Amino acid sequence: MNVFEKTGKMALGSRMRILTAKMTEDAAKIYEMYKVEGFVPKWFPVYFLLSEEGEKTITEIAEEIGHSQPSVTKIVKEMTKAGLINDTIESKDKRRNVVGLSEKGKALSQTIKIQCADIDAAVELMLNEASHNLWEAIREWEHLLEQKSLFKRVQEQKKERESRDVKIVEFEPQYQEAFKMLNEEWISTYFEMEEADHKALDHPNEYILDKGGKILVALYNNEPVGVCALIKMDDPDYDYEMAKMAVSPKAQGKNIGWLLGKAIAEKAKELGASKIFLESNTKLKPAISLYYKLGFQQVFGRETPYKRCNIQMELTLKD
């Protein structure tokens, strides 16, 4: 059995490299067949661009063919050594160094155009024989990867898988130490603990639960790794405040903040709330991004007991 049938899509990159290697090997033979001796297939994009559009800077070539500048610089040096490129040309305004085809490079142009026409015809026949159009598929994949890299897509799948092992439970006395420790760790990393923090974290029953609030705990492998509170507010505009959200650094990247935020919003709805409120600081960019993702919008003009607060937000709960 072909190893790729066993590995599946995980080995997509390896399979594409093998296909590329086969085509590159054939490309070298094709250049020899057309008497274009010593021409390395990877030079072709640079050669084609200079042949069609004339002199260019290294930066312009890199942008046009989608290579890095170091990669283009290396190719240009190789082509210069082979006598195909002149890399000592001054631009018309004499402020930029440009490269262009040498006389030897220009002399190959007609032969390579004939070669390209034959290759286009051969590839077109292969595309017609194939069940799927590889050329269009490559274009589509390039577009998809520009929108979101494979790394980012795998990262999202990892988060999704690991988040399925996260369990959100209600506060119990055994989680009091974790509630305090996780929040103290988070607050102390960015700010200083304040009086309102100590009250809520040292006495969660008195300041949160006994007043009609809730505390939710995120468990990963049965270990408390995230917490968030829903605090009853004595306010005509808001029923509850979402506060004291903290996630252990070792558990970040598992969508725990998102899961806690969604669970808190659902809990507020169960309690009959129509809006919930929160306070934060704009230096916490991932947190602010999470709040917007949850549906919170910024509000202005409310007093706060926290020195660190410079942004306030609200979430309208929908049925």
LUMFI-121159 format. One line per field, with one value per residue (C-alpha): residue in three letters; x, y, z; residue number from 1. Coordinates in nm, 3 decimals. Example, Ala and Ser with C-alpha at 12.3 -4.5 7.8 and 13.67 -1.06 7.14 Angstrom:
BEGIN
aa = (ALA,SER)
u = (1.230,1.367)
v = (-0.450,-0.106)
w = (0.780,0.714)
i = (1,2)
//
This chain:
BEGIN
aa = (MET,ASN,VAL,PHE,GLU,LYS,THR,GLY,LYS,MET,ALA,LEU,GLY,SER,ARG,MET,ARG,ILE,LEU,THR,ALA,LYS,MET,THR,GLU,ASP,ALA,ALA,LYS,ILE,TYR,GLU,MET,TYR,LYS,VAL,GLU,GLY,PHE,VAL,PRO,LYS,TRP,PHE,PRO,VAL,TYR,PHE,LEU,LEU,SER,GLU,GLU,GLY,GLU,LYS,THR,ILE,THR,GLU,ILE,ALA,GLU,GLU,ILE,GLY,HIS,SER,GLN,PRO,SER,VAL,THR,LYS,ILE,VAL,LYS,GLU,MET,THR,LYS,ALA,GLY,LEU,ILE,ASN,ASP,THR,ILE,GLU,SER,LYS,ASP,LYS,ARG,ARG,ASN,VAL,VAL,GLY,LEU,SER,GLU,LYS,GLY,LYS,ALA,LEU,SER,GLN,THR,ILE,LYS,ILE,GLN,CYS,ALA,ASP,ILE,ASP,ALA,ALA,VAL,GLU,LEU,MET,LEU,ASN,GLU,ALA,SER,HIS,ASN,LEU,TRP,GLU,ALA,ILE,ARG,GLU,TRP,GLU,HIS,LEU,LEU,GLU,GLN,LYS,SER,LEU,PHE,LYS,ARG,VAL,GLN,GLU,GLN,LYS,LYS,GLU,ARG,GLU,SER,ARG,ASP,VAL,LYS,ILE,VAL,GLU,PHE,GLU,PRO,GLN,TYR,GLN,GLU,ALA,PHE,LYS,MET,LEU,ASN,GLU,GLU,TRP,ILE,SER,THR,TYR,PHE,GLU,MET,GLU,GLU,ALA,ASP,HIS,LYS,ALA,LEU,ASP,HIS,PRO,ASN,GLU,TYR,ILE,LEU,ASP,LYS,GLY,GLY,LYS,ILE,LEU,VAL,ALA,LEU,TYR,ASN,ASN,GLU,PRO,VAL,GLY,VAL,CYS,ALA,LEU,ILE,LYS,MET,ASP,ASP,PRO,ASP,TYR,ASP,TYR,GLU,MET,ALA,LYS,MET,ALA,VAL,SER,PRO,LYS,ALA,GLN,GLY,LYS,ASN,ILE,GLY,TRP,LEU,LEU,GLY,LYS,ALA,ILE,ALA,GLU,LYS,ALA,LYS,GLU,LEU,GLY,ALA,SER,LYS,ILE,PHE,LEU,GLU,SER,ASN,THR,LYS,LEU,LYS,PRO,ALA,ILE,SER,LEU,TYR,TYR,LYS,LEU,GLY,PHE,GLN,GLN,VAL,PHE,GLY,ARG,GLU,THR,PRO,TYR,LYS,ARG,CYS,ASN,ILE,GLN,MET,GLU,LEU,THR,LEU,LYS,ASP)
u = (0.000,0.121,0.245,0.029,-0.281,-0.177,-0.074,-0.369,-0.380,-0.118,0.153,0.012,0.332,0.553,0.338,0.349,0.729,0.759,0.535,0.742,1.063,0.932,0.831,1.160,1.354,1.157,1.200,1.579,1.556,1.329,1.580,1.848,1.620,1.580,1.957,1.915,2.205,2.285,1.952,1.816,1.433,1.403,1.549,1.254,1.022,1.304,1.410,1.052,0.985,1.305,1.243,0.887,0.921,1.287,1.509,1.390,1.517,1.553,1.258,1.037,1.123,1.051,0.711,0.619,0.709,0.615,0.964,1.161,1.431,1.712,1.580,1.574,1.918,2.057,1.894,2.022,2.376,2.351,2.215,2.483,2.751,2.595,2.615,2.239,2.198,2.380,2.358,2.562,2.304,2.220,1.862,1.777,1.748,2.077,1.927,1.849,2.046,1.858,1.924,1.847,1.915,2.261,2.309,2.344,2.020,1.835,1.961,1.780,1.447,1.314,1.415,1.252,0.932,0.909,0.978,0.708,0.451,0.521,0.502,0.171,0.027,0.149,0.012,-0.319,-0.349,-0.279,-0.543,-0.793,-0.703,-0.732,-1.057,-0.963,-0.806,-0.480,-0.406,-0.737,-0.702,-0.358,-0.497,-0.783,-0.550,-0.320,-0.619,-0.735,-0.388,-0.358,-0.681,-0.569,-0.246,-0.237,-0.067,-0.360,-0.612,-0.437,-0.411,-0.789,-0.852,-0.623,-0.818,-1.148,-1.037,-0.890,-1.192,-1.411,-1.223,-1.304,-1.592,-1.765,-1.902,-2.051,-1.842,-1.797,-1.591,-1.313,-1.254,-1.212,-0.833,-0.819,-1.059,-0.830,-0.498,-0.589,-0.716,-0.423,-0.181,-0.355,-0.405,-0.050,0.096,-0.044,-0.160,-0.172,-0.426,-0.686,-0.923,-1.222,-1.014,-0.921,-1.282,-1.421,-1.137,-1.101,-1.476,-1.652,-1.957,-2.015,-1.941,-2.065,-2.267,-2.479,-2.586,-2.731,-2.423,-2.253,-1.901,-1.819,-1.507,-1.343,-1.197,-0.941,-0.851,-1.045,-0.807,-0.949,-0.775,-1.020,-1.278,-1.532,-1.786,-2.131,-2.179,-2.523,-2.535,-2.746,-2.795,-3.103,-2.927,-2.757,-2.855,-2.510,-2.142,-1.915,-1.593,-1.293,-1.230,-0.889,-0.733,-0.414,-0.126,-0.064,-0.421,-0.436,-0.507,-0.796,-1.082,-1.140,-1.207,-1.465,-1.632,-1.647,-1.785,-2.057,-2.148,-2.167,-2.396,-2.622,-2.627,-2.724,-3.014,-3.128,-3.134,-3.356,-3.093,-3.133,-2.788,-2.454,-2.168,-1.788,-1.481,-1.135,-0.822,-0.738,-0.380,-0.532,-0.584,-0.669,-0.928,-1.087,-1.096,-1.271,-1.533,-1.614,-1.635,-1.883,-2.094,-1.999,-1.998,-1.822,-2.015,-1.906,-1.944,-1.983,-1.793,-1.557,-1.395,-1.086,-0.782,-0.689,-1.020,-1.018,-1.290,-1.643,-1.862,-2.212,-2.375,-2.744,-2.872,-3.094,-3.352)
v = (0.000,0.349,0.518,0.821,0.605,0.530,0.880,1.052,1.429,1.486,1.416,1.660,1.867,1.560,1.436,1.774,1.786,1.448,1.568,1.887,1.685,1.470,1.774,1.954,1.647,1.644,2.020,1.984,1.719,1.945,2.232,1.991,1.870,2.228,2.286,2.529,2.374,2.457,2.630,2.549,2.520,2.737,3.029,3.038,3.285,3.541,3.482,3.508,3.833,4.000,3.872,4.006,4.329,4.426,4.549,4.519,4.566,4.264,4.393,4.426,4.074,3.928,4.099,3.989,3.620,3.576,3.486,3.633,3.888,3.657,3.382,3.616,3.751,3.397,3.313,3.635,3.556,3.208,3.342,3.612,3.349,3.154,3.467,3.510,3.825,4.154,4.272,4.592,4.802,5.149,5.264,5.574,5.788,5.634,5.586,5.216,4.912,4.697,4.366,4.265,3.991,3.982,3.939,3.566,3.565,3.757,3.516,3.230,3.410,3.274,2.915,2.931,3.077,2.778,2.546,2.716,2.675,2.300,2.268,2.458,2.223,1.914,2.036,2.125,1.768,1.634,1.863,1.731,1.372,1.433,1.410,1.723,2.043,2.073,2.421,2.561,2.367,2.520,2.867,2.799,2.661,2.961,3.186,2.985,2.985,3.360,3.401,3.168,2.969,2.595,2.662,2.879,2.620,2.338,2.564,2.616,2.243,2.182,2.437,2.284,1.931,2.031,2.247,1.937,1.808,2.122,2.096,2.404,2.350,2.568,2.684,2.457,2.523,2.300,2.551,2.859,2.837,2.802,3.098,3.316,3.185,3.209,3.566,3.683,3.536,3.705,4.046,4.059,3.983,4.304,4.526,4.552,4.387,4.637,4.642,4.526,4.228,4.115,4.132,3.923,3.670,3.621,3.605,3.481,3.361,3.691,3.923,3.715,3.401,3.511,3.823,3.618,3.585,3.282,3.156,2.910,2.694,2.541,2.196,2.039,1.681,1.750,2.034,2.388,2.598,2.883,3.080,3.354,3.526,3.672,3.943,4.082,4.457,4.717,4.915,5.015,4.944,4.611,4.300,4.140,4.207,3.951,3.970,3.785,3.586,3.421,3.132,2.951,3.026,2.652,2.604,2.891,2.806,2.573,2.823,2.828,3.203,3.166,2.869,3.051,3.368,3.177,2.982,3.301,3.464,3.156,3.156,3.525,3.449,3.167,3.418,3.653,3.911,4.121,4.283,4.213,4.453,4.422,4.634,4.578,4.745,4.797,4.673,4.325,4.291,3.916,3.969,4.269,4.071,3.786,4.022,4.161,3.806,3.725,4.020,4.289,4.653,4.947,5.188,5.512,5.731,5.490,5.511,5.225,5.106,4.988,5.204,4.968,4.998,5.210,5.036,4.930,4.705,4.558,4.253,4.249,3.897,3.762,3.487)
w = (0.000,-0.084,0.235,0.159,0.178,0.536,0.641,0.481,0.436,0.706,0.446,0.189,0.192,0.143,-0.141,-0.313,-0.274,-0.446,-0.730,-0.755,-0.762,-1.049,-1.250,-1.177,-1.293,-1.618,-1.654,-1.646,-1.921,-2.126,-2.116,-2.238,-2.517,-2.643,-2.618,-2.331,-2.147,-1.787,-1.729,-1.380,-1.366,-1.054,-1.252,-1.491,-1.306,-1.280,-1.642,-1.770,-1.583,-1.708,-2.059,-2.070,-1.872,-1.882,-1.603,-1.244,-0.890,-0.662,-0.458,-0.765,-0.881,-0.536,-0.523,-0.875,-0.839,-0.472,-0.347,-0.061,-0.142,-0.017,-0.247,-0.549,-0.464,-0.462,-0.797,-0.954,-0.838,-0.988,-1.317,-1.324,-1.279,-1.569,-1.784,-1.824,-1.614,-1.588,-1.226,-1.261,-1.445,-1.315,-1.336,-1.537,-1.225,-1.096,-0.753,-0.781,-0.883,-1.131,-1.302,-1.659,-1.907,-2.061,-2.436,-2.374,-2.175,-2.445,-2.711,-2.536,-2.544,-2.873,-2.794,-2.450,-2.600,-2.837,-2.545,-2.336,-2.613,-2.633,-2.252,-2.242,-2.503,-2.317,-1.984,-2.145,-2.273,-1.923,-1.775,-2.028,-1.938,-1.565,-1.368,-1.172,-1.302,-1.107,-1.239,-1.113,-0.787,-0.723,-0.786,-0.546,-0.277,-0.310,-0.251,0.050,0.206,0.154,0.350,0.629,0.653,0.706,1.041,1.151,1.033,1.224,1.529,1.518,1.490,1.788,1.992,1.887,1.979,2.314,2.399,2.379,2.684,2.883,3.127,3.271,3.623,3.895,4.188,4.487,4.804,4.671,4.389,4.611,4.617,4.237,4.195,4.404,4.272,3.901,3.939,4.152,3.899,3.608,3.774,3.914,3.572,3.423,3.710,4.090,4.315,4.441,4.738,4.534,4.410,4.761,4.881,4.596,4.588,4.964,5.029,4.714,4.904,5.079,4.787,4.493,4.561,4.858,4.666,4.381,4.165,4.014,3.963,3.686,3.676,3.368,3.426,3.195,3.284,3.607,3.700,3.747,3.482,3.429,3.627,3.566,3.789,3.732,3.995,4.082,4.027,4.206,3.888,3.686,3.356,3.427,3.618,3.632,3.571,3.410,3.610,3.748,3.430,3.447,3.259,3.358,3.114,3.080,2.954,2.708,2.346,2.430,2.382,2.759,2.771,2.494,2.665,3.000,2.839,2.653,2.967,3.176,2.919,2.921,3.301,3.303,3.066,3.294,3.578,3.376,3.282,2.967,2.973,3.134,3.195,3.217,3.279,3.139,3.004,2.638,2.686,2.717,2.342,2.334,2.609,2.434,2.110,2.295,2.438,2.096,1.963,2.240,2.127,2.379,2.269,2.431,2.654,2.815,3.122,3.414,3.741,3.828,4.153,3.961,3.878,3.593,3.409,3.091,2.892,2.979,2.768,2.762,2.611,2.521,2.578,2.304,2.331)
i = (1,2,3,4,5,6,7,8,9,10,11,12,13,14,15,16,17,18,19,20,21,22,23,24,25,26,27,28,29,30,31,32,33,34,35,36,37,38,39,40,41,42,43,44,45,46,47,48,49,50,51,52,53,54,55,56,57,58,59,60,61,62,63,64,65,66,67,68,69,70,71,72,73,74,75,76,77,78,79,80,81,82,83,84,85,86,87,88,89,90,91,92,93,94,95,96,97,98,99,100,101,102,103,104,105,106,107,108,109,110,111,112,113,114,115,116,117,118,119,120,121,122,123,124,125,126,127,128,129,130,131,132,133,134,135,136,137,138,139,140,141,142,143,144,145,146,147,148,149,150,151,152,153,154,155,156,157,158,159,160,161,162,163,164,165,166,167,168,169,170,171,172,173,174,175,176,177,178,179,180,181,182,183,184,185,186,187,188,189,190,191,192,193,194,195,196,197,198,199,200,201,202,203,204,205,206,207,208,209,210,211,212,213,214,215,216,217,218,219,220,221,222,223,224,225,226,227,228,229,230,231,232,233,234,235,236,237,238,239,240,241,242,243,244,245,246,247,248,249,250,251,252,253,254,255,256,257,258,259,260,261,262,263,264,265,266,267,268,269,270,271,272,273,274,275,276,277,278,279,280,281,282,283,284,285,286,287,288,289,290,291,292,293,294,295,296,297,298,299,300,301,302,303,304,305,306,307,308,309,310,311,312,313,314,315,316,317,318,319)
//
